[in-house]
Amino acid sequence: MHCQNLTPEQRAYVYETHMTRDFPKNELKPSAMIERLIEAGSYDCLGLFDGETMVGYAYFTKLPDNGHLLLDYYAILPENRNAGYGGRFLAEFSAHYSDYQGILVEIEDPDYADTDAERTLQLRRQGFYLRSGLRKTSVYGKVFTVPFRILVLEHEQTDDRLLLDRMNALYDLMTGQERRLKNVFLKID
């Protein structure tokens, strides 16, 4: 089991075959935007491989100072789910990015779920991350109208006020400051 950076061909395949299925259209960045961020050195795309077979993928926005990364997209391929790959992949990419202070993760806030089924799914995701060693921070807010909580997988203990600043800096990288100020509302509770 290992993770590795995806080639341009692998990224194109993952985007067209998996990401368009795994994520709602309104949450999916255009592939050209992802490629521009990669060229700028602000984005990484990893695959988890069991031998030669890719079993999952994770995409990250990263700050240039090795402070924190944001887990932007994360999925285990459907045929490999519920087999322990999710936790192993977290451990693999945590080790891969051990020179960063930590990895930030946005999760939909279960307190704002529209249905009981959504709430159950969101609590299940949150439980997975917490069991895998992430810490719930006091940072929360709305990103393009979707309520989120921020979790962190820490390599170094970090104050939540710094994490709030890092989240805003990561969104500045992805969207530009002007668009972030209009669409990303994060705060500490």
Solvent accessible surface area in square Angstrom, and as a share of the most:
residue,aa,sasa,rsa
1,M,82,0.37
2,H,74,0.33
3,C,20,0.12
4,Q,68,0.30
5,N,86,0.44
6,L,7,0.03
7,T,62,0.36
8,P,81,0.51
9,E,129,0.58
10,Q,56,0.25
11,R,28,0.10
12,A,59,0.46
13,Y,125,0.48
14,V,1,0.00
15,Y,28,0.11
16,E,117,0.53
17,T,55,0.32
18,H,13,0.06
19,M,0,0.00
20,T,70,0.41
21,R,120,0.44
22,D,36,0.19
23,F,36,0.15
24,P,70,0.44
25,K,184,0.78
26,N,135,0.69
27,E,72,0.32
28,L,29,0.14
29,K,31,0.13
30,P,82,0.52
31,S,48,0.31
32,A,58,0.45
33,M,31,0.14
34,I,4,0.02
35,E,55,0.25
36,R,152,0.55
37,L,17,0.08
38,I,41,0.21
39,E,150,0.67
40,A,78,0.60
41,G,45,0.43
42,S,11,0.07
43,Y,3,0.01
44,D,25,0.13
45,C,5,0.03
46,L,0,0.00
47,G,0,0.00
48,L,0,0.00
49,F,14,0.06
50,D,59,0.30
51,G,46,0.44
52,E,169,0.76
53,T,85,0.50
54,M,28,0.12
55,V,3,0.02
56,G,0,0.00
57,Y,0,0.00
58,A,0,0.00
59,Y,2,0.01
60,F,0,0.00
61,T,0,0.00
62,K,39,0.16
63,L,12,0.06
64,P,123,0.77
65,D,92,0.48
66,N,59,0.30
67,G,3,0.03
68,H,0,0.00
69,L,0,0.00
70,L,0,0.00
71,L,11,0.05
72,D,28,0.14
73,Y,7,0.03
74,Y,35,0.13
75,A,11,0.08
76,I,19,0.09
77,L,9,0.04
78,P,54,0.34
79,E,134,0.60
80,N,23,0.12
81,R,108,0.39
82,N,139,0.71
83,A,57,0.44
84,G,46,0.45
85,Y,30,0.11
86,G,14,0.14
87,G,31,0.30
88,R,109,0.40
89,F,0,0.00
90,L,6,0.03
91,A,66,0.51
92,E,56,0.25
93,F,1,0.00
94,S,19,0.12
95,A,68,0.53
96,H,78,0.35
97,Y,9,0.03
98,S,74,0.47
99,D,94,0.49
100,Y,18,0.07
101,Q,42,0.19
102,G,0,0.00
103,I,1,0.00
104,L,0,0.00
105,V,4,0.03
106,E,36,0.16
107,I,8,0.04
108,E,51,0.23
109,D,8,0.04
110,P,7,0.05
111,D,110,0.57
112,Y,130,0.50
113,A,27,0.21
114,D,125,0.65
115,T,73,0.42
116,D,119,0.62
117,A,79,0.61
118,E,70,0.32
119,R,96,0.35
120,T,89,0.52
121,L,75,0.37
122,Q,16,0.07
123,L,72,0.36
124,R,150,0.55
125,R,111,0.41
126,Q,22,0.10
127,G,18,0.17
128,F,51,0.21
129,Y,20,0.08
130,L,67,0.33
131,R,183,0.67
132,S,40,0.26
133,G,54,0.52
134,L,9,0.05
135,R,82,0.30
136,K,91,0.39
137,T,5,0.03
138,S,28,0.18
139,V,0,0.00
140,Y,51,0.19
141,G,8,0.08
142,K,98,0.41
143,V,10,0.06
144,F,74,0.31
145,T,116,0.67
146,V,35,0.20
147,P,31,0.20
148,F,25,0.10
149,R,37,0.14
150,I,0,0.00
151,L,0,0.00
152,V,0,0.00
153,L,23,0.11
154,E,51,0.23
155,H,62,0.27
156,E,95,0.43
157,Q,171,0.76
158,T,11,0.07
159,D,89,0.46
160,D,25,0.13
161,R,166,0.60
162,L,65,0.32
163,L,0,0.00
164,L,33,0.16
165,D,85,0.44
166,R,36,0.13
167,M,0,0.00
168,N,33,0.17
169,A,39,0.30
170,L,0,0.00
171,Y,14,0.05
172,D,43,0.22
173,L,63,0.31
174,M,10,0.04
175,T,30,0.17
176,G,32,0.30
177,Q,106,0.47
178,E,124,0.56
179,R,122,0.45
180,R,25,0.09
181,L,105,0.52
182,K,132,0.56
183,N,39,0.20
184,V,7,0.04
185,F,116,0.48
186,L,24,0.12
187,K,110,0.46
188,I,46,0.23
189,D,101,0.52
